[in-house]
Amino acid sequence: IKENGDKLIAIPSYFNFFDPHPYSYLGAPYVDKNSIWKLRKEAVNRLVKANDYLISKYSFQLLIYDSWRPLEVQEFMFKRAFFIECEKLDIDGSTKNMKCYPSILKKVERFWAYPSFDSMSPPPHSTGGALDVCLSDEYGNRVEMGSDVDQMDDSSVPDFYKNLNNKEAIIWNSRRNLLREIMSKFGFAQHPNEWWHFSYGDQLWAWINKKENALYGKI
């Protein structure tokens, strides 16, 4: 990481946002619940251009599900995902001994970055360079994409529906491709396990684009 000092700013209020914020609704520890929707300035600039282009060419808009995520929120959501997976397996797990359940941790970490406080490996969302985004119709209603955001199974992989030929699968694959095309056009990189997660400037972005350095560290 070579931090470039880009400021964390609010995503313009004219965007469509999930309301209430899905993690705040669950009790995630945001310090200021009225100032959640933020990204780094350059990421916001690119997001605005992506949304404008999408609206001008297609009958869709971007719908923002989540953006900057304080480390405390990342930790809250990671532990919540861990407990949910334990409950599915009827395991009385504890966050104090998570490493005793490597298979559960492996599944959780496929979709949730470990809430590392190491400045050399911050979770993507805690850099202000990552966001979770869907497509909405012209009225701001979320359109079906074949799985929910944060759904922890194989159907969330971007190309999951690529080789399925039923009508719904073709539609969902087309919408996922469109979202990826639009976000990629304006410099965002897609998470390999999540159709909804895109990054600009963080370590995931740098790795996918074979950059020597990421632009953003924890903020």
Summary of the structure (lengths in Angstrom):
residues: 219
radius of gyration: 17.2
end to end distance: 12.5
largest distance: 51.1
contacts: 659
relative contact order: 0.18
helix: 40%
strand: 12%
